[in-house]
Amino acid sequence: MLKNSIMKARTSLLAALLVSALLMSQENKQRFKVGTYAGYEYNYFKSPTEVRQDTILFTRDDLIASSSYKDIFASYDYATKWRGNRLRFSVDPSARLFYDNFDDSYWSLNASAKYDYELNDNTALLAQISFRRMNREGLDGAQDVLVNPLGYTNYGAKAGVEFEPVQNNKTTILGFYNFKDFDAFGIRDLQFNEYGVQVGTKQKFKVNRLKHAYGLNGYVKKRLYDTFNASDVIPDGERDWSYIKATAFYELPLSKTLELEPSYTYYSRIDIRDERSGFTQTGPSLRIKFDNDKTRINSSFKYLVRDYTTLEARDNNGPTGEKIKYQYVDVALNMEHRLGNGGFSLIAEAYSRVRTTNYTDIDARSFRGYTNQYAGIGIRWEL
């Protein structure tokens, strides 16, 4: 009896020591942020300036919706490490409330779980699952070919490896899958499955004690659409599109606080089934980053040109004989400035996209040009 009690005590003590050792070997980190912006957004449905339907001409006063807004957002991240393992969770809810048109307000939720395991000093296994819900009503005038409502639910998964083929290089290869289910819009419903492989490589080196880097990011993927219609007039349909994207970049530090990142992107969509909706999109971009531990500024400029391979442009008289062409000019700015030592920061955001096109037929809403812009200022608290 005494012997059994001693054995149980030893077993309990050993278990307690093992649990204590595991807890002591773990490194746990948590971060919580909450904040708000107040600003104004112009043309948030990305509508053209005029559309004619059933001989009635609707102008910008009828089509373009703009409003002052309040953004409310939060972010929670949790990370734990033990014996070469790392597990990270993140949840990011946000909402944009339009004061002038409150019914157009929307919210979103992003959540993910990431796991990586160090096989050795140069190689790690990676895995991730993700969820995104965009709860938004309305029809985006930027849509093309497929009628897309703005609300959707997306489930995703990734798995792969990160390794160092040469010194100061980091290369990642991931297989991924996404299922995106758009909210039903009118008589139509839409969803797609996509899968592919993404690759990224980055080589670092020093020049005059400043860290330079160059690299390449890209993916190859296939996207299979299904459209469902509650009407015999518009039949159900399928789309089989393949995508290729590659971006080459160079990180050029001008000082310890200021860095430029020029890049160039090639992006192509191949319409496998209909040979109709394919395009090629190319263009340069420039990113400017400033960080002095008190103030951070991240700005970018992009100029992209999209050329459709088959679809023809139209004006008010019909086909023009040219293929559809878009030109995008995107400008973005995000800034934060820490206020004292209490975790509060002053934040600001600004964004502008101008899309021009040779598709000018006022009887069409799709493929048209538009301008979408917003700017806001606010405060964020971080714990």
Secondary structure as a PSIPRED ss2 file (coil, helix, strand):
# PSIPRED VFORMAT (PSIPRED V4.0)

   1 M C   1.000  0.000  0.000
   2 L H   0.000  1.000  0.000
   3 K H   0.000  1.000  0.000
   4 N H   0.000  1.000  0.000
   5 S H   0.000  1.000  0.000
   6 I H   0.000  1.000  0.000
   7 M H   0.000  1.000  0.000
   8 K H   0.000  1.000  0.000
   9 A H   0.000  1.000  0.000
  10 R H   0.000  1.000  0.000
  11 T H   0.000  1.000  0.000
  12 S H   0.000  1.000  0.000
  13 L H   0.000  1.000  0.000
  14 L H   0.000  1.000  0.000
  15 A H   0.000  1.000  0.000
  16 A H   0.000  1.000  0.000
  17 L H   0.000  1.000  0.000
  18 L H   0.000  1.000  0.000
  19 V H   0.000  1.000  0.000
  20 S H   0.000  1.000  0.000
  21 A H   0.000  1.000  0.000
  22 L H   0.000  1.000  0.000
  23 L H   0.000  1.000  0.000
  24 M H   0.000  1.000  0.000
  25 S H   0.000  1.000  0.000
  26 Q C   1.000  0.000  0.000
  27 E E   0.000  0.000  1.000
  28 N E   0.000  0.000  1.000
  29 K E   0.000  0.000  1.000
  30 Q E   0.000  0.000  1.000
  31 R E   0.000  0.000  1.000
  32 F E   0.000  0.000  1.000
  33 K E   0.000  0.000  1.000
  34 V E   0.000  0.000  1.000
  35 G E   0.000  0.000  1.000
  36 T E   0.000  0.000  1.000
  37 Y E   0.000  0.000  1.000
  38 A E   0.000  0.000  1.000
  39 G E   0.000  0.000  1.000
  40 Y E   0.000  0.000  1.000
  41 E E   0.000  0.000  1.000
  42 Y E   0.000  0.000  1.000
  43 N C   1.000  0.000  0.000
  44 Y C   1.000  0.000  0.000
  45 F C   1.000  0.000  0.000
  46 K C   1.000  0.000  0.000
  47 S C   1.000  0.000  0.000
  48 P C   1.000  0.000  0.000
  49 T C   1.000  0.000  0.000
  50 E C   1.000  0.000  0.000
  51 V E   0.000  0.000  1.000
  52 R E   0.000  0.000  1.000
  53 Q E   0.000  0.000  1.000
  54 D C   1.000  0.000  0.000
  55 T C   1.000  0.000  0.000
  56 I E   0.000  0.000  1.000
  57 L E   0.000  0.000  1.000
  58 F E   0.000  0.000  1.000
  59 T C   1.000  0.000  0.000
  60 R H   0.000  1.000  0.000
  61 D H   0.000  1.000  0.000
  62 D H   0.000  1.000  0.000
  63 L H   0.000  1.000  0.000
  64 I C   1.000  0.000  0.000
  65 A C   1.000  0.000  0.000
  66 S C   1.000  0.000  0.000
  67 S E   0.000  0.000  1.000
  68 S E   0.000  0.000  1.000
  69 Y E   0.000  0.000  1.000
  70 K E   0.000  0.000  1.000
  71 D E   0.000  0.000  1.000
  72 I E   0.000  0.000  1.000
  73 F E   0.000  0.000  1.000
  74 A E   0.000  0.000  1.000
  75 S E   0.000  0.000  1.000
  76 Y E   0.000  0.000  1.000
  77 D E   0.000  0.000  1.000
  78 Y E   0.000  0.000  1.000
  79 A E   0.000  0.000  1.000
  80 T E   0.000  0.000  1.000
  81 K E   0.000  0.000  1.000
  82 W E   0.000  0.000  1.000
  83 R C   1.000  0.000  0.000
  84 G C   1.000  0.000  0.000
  85 N E   0.000  0.000  1.000
  86 R E   0.000  0.000  1.000
  87 L E   0.000  0.000  1.000
  88 R E   0.000  0.000  1.000
  89 F E   0.000  0.000  1.000
  90 S E   0.000  0.000  1.000
  91 V E   0.000  0.000  1.000
  92 D E   0.000  0.000  1.000
  93 P E   0.000  0.000  1.000
  94 S E   0.000  0.000  1.000
  95 A E   0.000  0.000  1.000
  96 R E   0.000  0.000  1.000
  97 L E   0.000  0.000  1.000
  98 F E   0.000  0.000  1.000
  99 Y C   1.000  0.000  0.000
 100 D C   1.000  0.000  0.000
 101 N C   1.000  0.000  0.000
 102 F H   0.000  1.000  0.000
 103 D H   0.000  1.000  0.000
 104 D H   0.000  1.000  0.000
 105 S C   1.000  0.000  0.000
 106 Y E   0.000  0.000  1.000
 107 W E   0.000  0.000  1.000
 108 S E   0.000  0.000  1.000
 109 L E   0.000  0.000  1.000
 110 N E   0.000  0.000  1.000
 111 A E   0.000  0.000  1.000
 112 S E   0.000  0.000  1.000
 113 A E   0.000  0.000  1.000
 114 K E   0.000  0.000  1.000
 115 Y E   0.000  0.000  1.000
 116 D E   0.000  0.000  1.000
 117 Y E   0.000  0.000  1.000
 118 E E   0.000  0.000  1.000
 119 L E   0.000  0.000  1.000
 120 N E   0.000  0.000  1.000
 121 D C   1.000  0.000  0.000
 122 N C   1.000  0.000  0.000
 123 T E   0.000  0.000  1.000
 124 A E   0.000  0.000  1.000
 125 L E   0.000  0.000  1.000
 126 L E   0.000  0.000  1.000
 127 A E   0.000  0.000  1.000
 128 Q E   0.000  0.000  1.000
 129 I E   0.000  0.000  1.000
 130 S E   0.000  0.000  1.000
 131 F E   0.000  0.000  1.000
 132 R E   0.000  0.000  1.000
 133 R E   0.000  0.000  1.000
 134 M E   0.000  0.000  1.000
 135 N E   0.000  0.000  1.000
 136 R C   1.000  0.000  0.000
 137 E C   1.000  0.000  0.000
 138 G C   1.000  0.000  0.000
 139 L E   0.000  0.000  1.000
 140 D C   1.000  0.000  0.000
 141 G C   1.000  0.000  0.000
 142 A C   1.000  0.000  0.000
 143 Q C   1.000  0.000  0.000
 144 D C   1.000  0.000  0.000
 145 V C   1.000  0.000  0.000
 146 L C   1.000  0.000  0.000
 147 V C   1.000  0.000  0.000
 148 N C   1.000  0.000  0.000
 149 P E   0.000  0.000  1.000
 150 L C   1.000  0.000  0.000
 151 G C   1.000  0.000  0.000
 152 Y E   0.000  0.000  1.000
 153 T E   0.000  0.000  1.000
 154 N E   0.000  0.000  1.000
 155 Y E   0.000  0.000  1.000
 156 G E   0.000  0.000  1.000
 157 A E   0.000  0.000  1.000
 158 K E   0.000  0.000  1.000
 159 A E   0.000  0.000  1.000
 160 G E   0.000  0.000  1.000
 161 V E   0.000  0.000  1.000
 162 E E   0.000  0.000  1.000
 163 F E   0.000  0.000  1.000
 164 E C   1.000  0.000  0.000
 165 P C   1.000  0.000  0.000
 166 V C   1.000  0.000  0.000
 167 Q C   1.000  0.000  0.000
 168 N C   1.000  0.000  0.000
 169 N E   0.000  0.000  1.000
 170 K E   0.000  0.000  1.000
 171 T E   0.000  0.000  1.000
 172 T E   0.000  0.000  1.000
 173 I E   0.000  0.000  1.000
 174 L E   0.000  0.000  1.000
 175 G E   0.000  0.000  1.000
 176 F E   0.000  0.000  1.000
 177 Y E   0.000  0.000  1.000
 178 N E   0.000  0.000  1.000
 179 F E   0.000  0.000  1.000
 180 K E   0.000  0.000  1.000
 181 D E   0.000  0.000  1.000
 182 F E   0.000  0.000  1.000
 183 D C   1.000  0.000  0.000
 184 A C   1.000  0.000  0.000
 185 F E   0.000  0.000  1.000
 186 G C   1.000  0.000  0.000
 187 I C   1.000  0.000  0.000
 188 R E   0.000  0.000  1.000
 189 D E   0.000  0.000  1.000
 190 L E   0.000  0.000  1.000
 191 Q E   0.000  0.000  1.000
 192 F E   0.000  0.000  1.000
 193 N E   0.000  0.000  1.000
 194 E E   0.000  0.000  1.000
 195 Y E   0.000  0.000  1.000
 196 G E   0.000  0.000  1.000
 197 V E   0.000  0.000  1.000
 198 Q E   0.000  0.000  1.000
 199 V E   0.000  0.000  1.000
 200 G E   0.000  0.000  1.000
 201 T E   0.000  0.000  1.000
 202 K E   0.000  0.000  1.000
 203 Q E   0.000  0.000  1.000
 204 K E   0.000  0.000  1.000
 205 F E   0.000  0.000  1.000
 206 K E   0.000  0.000  1.000
 207 V E   0.000  0.000  1.000
 208 N C   1.000  0.000  0.000
 209 R C   1.000  0.000  0.000
 210 L E   0.000  0.000  1.000
 211 K E   0.000  0.000  1.000
 212 H E   0.000  0.000  1.000
 213 A E   0.000  0.000  1.000
 214 Y E   0.000  0.000  1.000
 215 G E   0.000  0.000  1.000
 216 L E   0.000  0.000  1.000
 217 N E   0.000  0.000  1.000
 218 G E   0.000  0.000  1.000
 219 Y E   0.000  0.000  1.000
 220 V E   0.000  0.000  1.000
 221 K E   0.000  0.000  1.000
 222 K E   0.000  0.000  1.000
 223 R E   0.000  0.000  1.000
 224 L E   0.000  0.000  1.000
 225 Y E   0.000  0.000  1.000
 226 D E   0.000  0.000  1.000
 227 T E   0.000  0.000  1.000
 228 F E   0.000  0.000  1.000
 229 N E   0.000  0.000  1.000
 230 A C   1.000  0.000  0.000
 231 S C   1.000  0.000  0.000
 232 D C   1.000  0.000  0.000
 233 V C   1.000  0.000  0.000
 234 I C   1.000  0.000  0.000
 235 P C   1.000  0.000  0.000
 236 D C   1.000  0.000  0.000
 237 G E   0.000  0.000  1.000
 238 E E   0.000  0.000  1.000
 239 R E   0.000  0.000  1.000
 240 D E   0.000  0.000  1.000
 241 W E   0.000  0.000  1.000
 242 S E   0.000  0.000  1.000
 243 Y E   0.000  0.000  1.000
 244 I E   0.000  0.000  1.000
 245 K E   0.000  0.000  1.000
 246 A E   0.000  0.000  1.000
 247 T E   0.000  0.000  1.000
 248 A E   0.000  0.000  1.000
 249 F E   0.000  0.000  1.000
 250 Y E   0.000  0.000  1.000
 251 E E   0.000  0.000  1.000
 252 L E   0.000  0.000  1.000
 253 P E   0.000  0.000  1.000
 254 L C   1.000  0.000  0.000
 255 S C   1.000  0.000  0.000
 256 K C   1.000  0.000  0.000
 257 T C   1.000  0.000  0.000
 258 L E   0.000  0.000  1.000
 259 E E   0.000  0.000  1.000
 260 L E   0.000  0.000  1.000
 261 E E   0.000  0.000  1.000
 262 P E   0.000  0.000  1.000
 263 S E   0.000  0.000  1.000
 264 Y E   0.000  0.000  1.000
 265 T E   0.000  0.000  1.000
 266 Y E   0.000  0.000  1.000
 267 Y E   0.000  0.000  1.000
 268 S E   0.000  0.000  1.000
 269 R E   0.000  0.000  1.000
 270 I E   0.000  0.000  1.000
 271 D E   0.000  0.000  1.000
 272 I C   1.000  0.000  0.000
 273 R C   1.000  0.000  0.000
 274 D C   1.000  0.000  0.000
 275 E C   1.000  0.000  0.000
 276 R C   1.000  0.000  0.000
 277 S C   1.000  0.000  0.000
 278 G C   1.000  0.000  0.000
 279 F E   0.000  0.000  1.000
 280 T E   0.000  0.000  1.000
 281 Q E   0.000  0.000  1.000
 282 T E   0.000  0.000  1.000
 283 G E   0.000  0.000  1.000
 284 P E   0.000  0.000  1.000
 285 S E   0.000  0.000  1.000
 286 L E   0.000  0.000  1.000
 287 R E   0.000  0.000  1.000
 288 I E   0.000  0.000  1.000
 289 K E   0.000  0.000  1.000
 290 F E   0.000  0.000  1.000
 291 D E   0.000  0.000  1.000
 292 N C   1.000  0.000  0.000
 293 D C   1.000  0.000  0.000
 294 K C   1.000  0.000  0.000
 295 T E   0.000  0.000  1.000
 296 R E   0.000  0.000  1.000
 297 I E   0.000  0.000  1.000
 298 N E   0.000  0.000  1.000
 299 S E   0.000  0.000  1.000
 300 S E   0.000  0.000  1.000
 301 F E   0.000  0.000  1.000
 302 K E   0.000  0.000  1.000
 303 Y E   0.000  0.000  1.000
 304 L E   0.000  0.000  1.000
 305 V E   0.000  0.000  1.000
 306 R E   0.000  0.000  1.000
 307 D E   0.000  0.000  1.000
 308 Y E   0.000  0.000  1.000
 309 T E   0.000  0.000  1.000
 310 T E   0.000  0.000  1.000
 311 L E   0.000  0.000  1.000
 312 E E   0.000  0.000  1.000
 313 A E   0.000  0.000  1.000
 314 R E   0.000  0.000  1.000
 315 D E   0.000  0.000  1.000
 316 N C   1.000  0.000  0.000
 317 N C   1.000  0.000  0.000
 318 G E   0.000  0.000  1.000
 319 P E   0.000  0.000  1.000
 320 T E   0.000  0.000  1.000
 321 G E   0.000  0.000  1.000
 322 E E   0.000  0.000  1.000
 323 K E   0.000  0.000  1.000
 324 I E   0.000  0.000  1.000
 325 K E   0.000  0.000  1.000
 326 Y E   0.000  0.000  1.000
 327 Q E   0.000  0.000  1.000
 328 Y E   0.000  0.000  1.000
 329 V E   0.000  0.000  1.000
 330 D E   0.000  0.000  1.000
 331 V E   0.000  0.000  1.000
 332 A E   0.000  0.000  1.000
 333 L E   0.000  0.000  1.000
 334 N E   0.000  0.000  1.000
 335 M E   0.000  0.000  1.000
 336 E E   0.000  0.000  1.000
 337 H E   0.000  0.000  1.000
 338 R E   0.000  0.000  1.000
 339 L E   0.000  0.000  1.000
 340 G C   1.000  0.000  0.000
 341 N C   1.000  0.000  0.000
 342 G C   1.000  0.000  0.000
 343 G C   1.000  0.000  0.000
 344 F E   0.000  0.000  1.000
 345 S E   0.000  0.000  1.000
 346 L E   0.000  0.000  1.000
 347 I E   0.000  0.000  1.000
 348 A E   0.000  0.000  1.000
 349 E E   0.000  0.000  1.000
 350 A E   0.000  0.000  1.000
 351 Y E   0.000  0.000  1.000
 352 S E   0.000  0.000  1.000
 353 R E   0.000  0.000  1.000
 354 V E   0.000  0.000  1.000
 355 R E   0.000  0.000  1.000
 356 T E   0.000  0.000  1.000
 357 T E   0.000  0.000  1.000
 358 N C   1.000  0.000  0.000
 359 Y C   1.000  0.000  0.000
 360 T C   1.000  0.000  0.000
 361 D C   1.000  0.000  0.000
 362 I C   1.000  0.000  0.000
 363 D C   1.000  0.000  0.000
 364 A C   1.000  0.000  0.000
 365 R C   1.000  0.000  0.000
 366 S C   1.000  0.000  0.000
 367 F C   1.000  0.000  0.000
 368 R C   1.000  0.000  0.000
 369 G C   1.000  0.000  0.000
 370 Y E   0.000  0.000  1.000
 371 T E   0.000  0.000  1.000
 372 N E   0.000  0.000  1.000
 373 Q E   0.000  0.000  1.000
 374 Y E   0.000  0.000  1.000
 375 A E   0.000  0.000  1.000
 376 G E   0.000  0.000  1.000
 377 I E   0.000  0.000  1.000
 378 G E   0.000  0.000  1.000
 379 I E   0.000  0.000  1.000
 380 R E   0.000  0.000  1.000
 381 W E   0.000  0.000  1.000
 382 E E   0.000  0.000  1.000
 383 L C   1.000  0.000  0.000
